[in-house]
Amino acid sequence: MKKLMQELLDKANIPALSLSWCQEDSRHAVAYGKTDTSAPSPVDTNTLFQAASLSKPVSAAIILDLVDQGKWNLDTPLADIADYGPPELRQDPHYRTLTTRMVIGQYSGLANYGQDGDDGTKFIAIPNTRFTYSGVALDFLQQVIEKDIHKKWEDIAQDFFTRANMKHSTFRQLPDGRLNGTRLEVAKAHLGNVPLPPLRDDGPGVLAGGLLTTAEDYISFLQYCFKNDYFKSTLLTGTLSGLPPTISPETSQIQWGLGIGVYSDLEKTIAFHWGNNPGSISFCAMDMKTGDSVVSFSNSMNGPFVFQQVAEPIVGDIKPLFQWLSDYCNFKDSPSKEPDAIVATVDSILSLARKGLADKSDAEANRFKQSVQQVTASGGPGIFSKDKEKDTLNSTLSLKPPQKK
């Protein structure tokens, strides 16, 4: 497995990857690479990665949890609770109409980071009229929540993390290298193979993109929400169709729940989100019928192609979704020189993990990969075919060396 993971990192030009998935209630996780190319430390499944915008669904769930406890209201105007934002914004007639539902549902009318208006001094659209993906709005919501509840966001989050079995998650950096008494490494963000400066240790927990977590913890989060009727009907259910017009997929195929994207085609409905911090990207997807889910983290700007190859065996064909993410969300990496090789390597990694053979030797793993390539090249069935009667790959492949005649 180590050889296969290193091969994948080399071909995709990524310092480290952390992958986890749940299929038919069976969970798997693999991680490999370097936390920092300038001072290499090995990555494992307990290494924390920047979740980037995968923070948003978690933040939304924490807020919805407060609502479920009777501590918060989705539809009370934020201005009725506390002042938020700069003085210029408070002069706008829409200031007093903004609610929590609009913020976590991504139709606040406020700008995102990097857009005109990201200083929070103006609305770029009328709230509650169209999709406006905004980290700024979440910053304002955090201000109001902390003022009203008299707790820091990290303290509120840790209460939720305990119940969701997210033992390795935090919205702050680790100044002493420990979280809940356990020493943990953090994968540093990279541009290419050049590490970026670490995030501030004393920075506030940012709802929109400040979560540090593991792929396994994020799978626990998705499963916790899927098995909770309240979260399933709010966080994970598409409610907004007013996205900007797109062709692939059509706008009608993508909606937004109260915190997460929802992609639908004729066969399935997939809850999804992507993350794109400088030097760190991420992706998650979950089949809303089965609960099968997948999470991918990379400590570089490369990885979307790998993420797609990891996700599709778990949740099915989502090529139109990745095309939308590429075209409209700039979620893409430089074209790989060896895309077919990446696909074969990902198939082998997923298959080894599924068969419980992740700890086999490099020689055995290489034989397994060759078997995968042979079956794929011959037009054989997919490794994770939903139709078990058609899925004969597991009986076709073997780690045993060929018998001499």
N, C-alpha and C positions, 0 to 999 in steps of 0.2 A: 504493500500500500504506500509506503514512504516513497518508493521509486516512482509509482504512478502519480502521486501528488506532486513530486518535484518536477516530473515531466510536464504536468499540466501547468504549473507555475511558470516554467521556462517558456513554454509555447505561448502562453497568454501574457507574459511579461508582467507578472504580479508578484510582489514580495511575499504575501501570505493570503491564504483563503481559510474561511471557516464556514462549513456547510452543515446543515442539519435538516432532517425531514421526518415526517410521520406519515406512514402509509398503512392502512388497515390496523391502526392502533400499535404498530411496531415502529419504534423510534431508532434513529441512527444519527451519528454525528462524526464528522472527520474535520481535522484542521491541520494545517502544515504551513511551514514557511518561517519567515523572520519577522519579529516585531519591529526591527529597526535595521536597515541595511548598513548603517554606519557603525553600529555596535550590536551585532547579531545576537539575538536571544530567540530560542525556538518557540514557535507558536504551538499551543495545544488547545483542546476543546474548552479549557477554562480561561483562555486568554480573552480579555475584553477588547471589543472593537467599537469604533464609533458607529452607532446605528444611523447617524445622519437623520434624514426625514422619516425613517422608520420609528423615530421618537414620537411622531405625531399620533399614530394610532394608540400607542401606549398612554400618552398624555390624555387623549380623548377618553380612553377607558377609565383612567383614574378619576377624571371629572365626572363621568357617568356613574362611577361607583359612589362618589359623593352625593350625586342626585338620588341614587337608590337608597342611600342611608338617610335621606331627608335633610342633608346638610347644604344642598345647593339646588338651584332652580335653573333649568335650561332657558326659560323665556323671560326672566326678569332682566330689564335693561341694565347693562353693566354700570351705567352712570347713576342709576338709582342706588347702587351699592357703594361705589367709591369712584373718585375721579381717576381717570386713566389717560395716558398719552400726553403729548405736549400741549401747551396752551392754544396753539393755532387750531388744533383739531377740535377743541371744545367749542369753537365758534361755528362749526359746521352744523346745519340743522339736522343732519343724520346722526350726530354724536349720541343723542339720547335714545336712539332706536336700536343700537347694537346689542345683541344678546349672545349668550354662550352658545346656543344652538347654531347661530349664524357663524360663529368663529370656528367651532370644531367641525361644522358641516362644510366649511370652505366657501361660504358666500357672504363674507363680512363686508366686502367692498373695499378692503384695505389692500395695500401692495405687499408683495413678497420681497425678501432681501434681494438687492441688486436691481430692482425696478424703480422707475420714477415714483416717488412717494414713499420710498422705504424708510424715510426719516419719520414717518408716522404723522406728518402734519396735515394730511388731506386724505379723503376717500377718493379712490380711483373709479368707483362705481357705487351706485345706490345699494346699500345693504339689502340682502334678501331678494336680489333680482337676478344674479348670475354668479357662476363659479369664479371666485377670485382666491386662488391658492395663496395663503398668506402666513408667513412666520411672524410678521409684525403684529397681526391680530392676536396670535397666541401669546406674544410678549405682554400685550396689554391685559389679556385675560389672566395671566399669571399675577400681574400686579394687583388686580382686584381680588383674586382668590386669597393671596397671602395676606392682604390687608384685612379682609373680612374674617378669615378663619384663624388668623394670628399664628400661622405655622409657615415655615419655609417649605417650598415645593418638595425638596428632597425628603423631608420628614413625612409629608403626605404620601409621597410615592412609595417609600419603604413599607408603609402599612399595607399598601396594595400588593407590593412585590411579595410580601410574606404569604399572603393568601393565594397568590397566583403561582407560588413555588418558583419565583425568580430570584434565586439565591445569589446570583452574580450580576446584579444590575444596579446602576446608580446614575443619577443625573449630575454628579459632580466628579471632578478628577480625584485621584487618590494621592494626597500629599505625602502620606506615610507608606504608600504602596499596599494598603490593606483595605478590605471591605468586609465589614461584619466579622473582623478578627482574622480573616484569611488573606494571606499575601497573594496578590494577583498581578500579572503583567498586563500592560495595555499596548495594543498594536499601534504604532505611530503611523500617522498618515504620510503618504509618499506621492510625489509627482514624478512619474517614471520610477526610477530607483533611488531618487533623492528624498531623504526624509524631511518633513516639514517640522517647524518648531512645535513643541507640545502645547496643548491647550492649557490655559491658566488653571493652576490648582485652586485658586481662590475665586474662580468665576462662579456666577449663579447657575443653578440648574435651569437650562433653557428648554422649554416645552417643545419647541419646533425641531430641535436638532442636537440636543445635548446629552442624549442617553448613551451610556456605555453599557454594553451587555454582551452576552455570548449567543451563538446561534441556538444552542440548546435551551437557554432561558427564553428566547423569543418564540421557539416552538411551544414551550410551556404556556406562554402568554396567549398564543393563537388558540391552543386547545382549551384553555380556561375560558376564553370568550365564546368559542364554538359550543361548549357544553353548558353555557349559561344562557337561558332563554332571553333575559333582559339585554345582555350585550349583543346577542345574535339579532335581536329585533331593532337595535339602535345603531351601535357601532358598525355592524357588518351588513346592514341593509341599505341598498342604494335608494336615495331619496331625491336627488337633484339631477335633472336632465339638461340644464342650461349651460353645458360646457361649450367652449368655442367650437364652431363647425370643423369637423375633421373628416377625412376620407377613409383612412385605414387605421383603426376600425371606424365605422360610422359613429357619430356622436351618440346615437341612441344606444350603442353597446357599452358605453362607459357612463356610470353615474357615481355619486358620492354618498356614502353613508355618513353617520356622525363621527367621522374620524378616519375613514379608509376608503379607497377606491373599490368599485365593484364593476367587473367586466363580465358581460353575458354574451353568449352566442346560442345557437339552436340546441346545443347539447349540454351546456354547463353554465354555472355562475361561479365566478372566481373573485374572492376578496383579495386585493393586492395593494401593495405600496412599494415605492422605491425611495432610495436615499442617495443624496449626491452632495456630500460635503467636500471641500477642497482636499483631495488626497484620500478620501474614504468614500466608498459607495456600497450600497446594500439593496437587497430585494427580498420581498416575501410574497407568497401566494397561498391561498387555501381554497380548496374545493368546498363550496357551501353545502353540497349534498352529503359528502362523505366525511368531511373534516380532514382529509388528506392535505398536508401542508408542507411547505418548504421555505427555508431561510438561507440566504447567502450573504456573507460579508467579505469585503476585500479592503486591504489597507493601501489602495492605489486608485487611480482613475480608470484603470482597466478592469473588466469583469462582466459587463452586461451580456456578452456572448456566452461566457461560461455559465452565468446565472440562468440564461434561457435553457441551455442544454441540461442543467441540473433540474430545473423546474418542470419541464414538459413531461418527463417520465412519471412524475408524481401527480400533476394536476391536468395533464392533457395539453393539446396544441393551443398555445397562446401567442403564436407568431404575430397576429394583428395587434395584440396588446404591446408587444415589444417594438413593433413598428411605430405605434403611437408614442411610446416612451422615447424612442429615438428621434422622431420628427419634431415632437412638440415639447418634450421635456429635456432634450439634449442628453438623454441617458444612453450613451453609446461609447464604445472605445474604438481605438484605431483598428482597422481590419487586420485580422490575423493572417499570417502567411500560411498557416496550416490548420484551417478550420475543421477539415475532416479528421485530422489527428486529434484535435481537441475533443471532438464528439466521441471518438472511439475511447479516448482516455477517460472521459467523464462516465461513459457507459460502464467501463471496467470498474471504476471506483464505486459507483452506485451498486453494481452487481456484487462485488466483493463484500461490501458492507451488508447488503441484504442477505447474503448467504452465510453471514457470520464468519467471514474469512479475512477480515481486515488485518489480522496479525500474521498472515502467512508470509513466507519468505518472498524476496524480490523475484527469485526464479519462478516460484509457483504463480505469483501475481502476473509475471510476464506471459506465462503459458495461458493463463486465464484471459488476458487481454487479447492474445492471438486468437483464441477461440471466439471471443466476442466479435472481433473483426471478420473472421471467416463466416460466422452466421449472418452478420450484417451485410457483408458483401454478397452473400448468396440469396439475399432477399428474405431471410428468415424473419420470424416474429420479433417484435420489440421486447426488450427486457422486462418492461413493466406493463405489459398489455393488461388492460382492465378485464379482458375476457380470458379467464384462466384456462378454458378448454383449448384456446388457440395458442396459449403461451407455453411453448415447448422448449424454450431456451434453457431453462434450468436443468432439464433432463439431457439436453444436448451437450452442455458444457461440462468439463471435468478438469480438476486440477491435477489429475494423475497423468504422468508422462505417457506417451504412446507406447503400447506394448510391442515388443520385438516379435516379428513373425519367425 
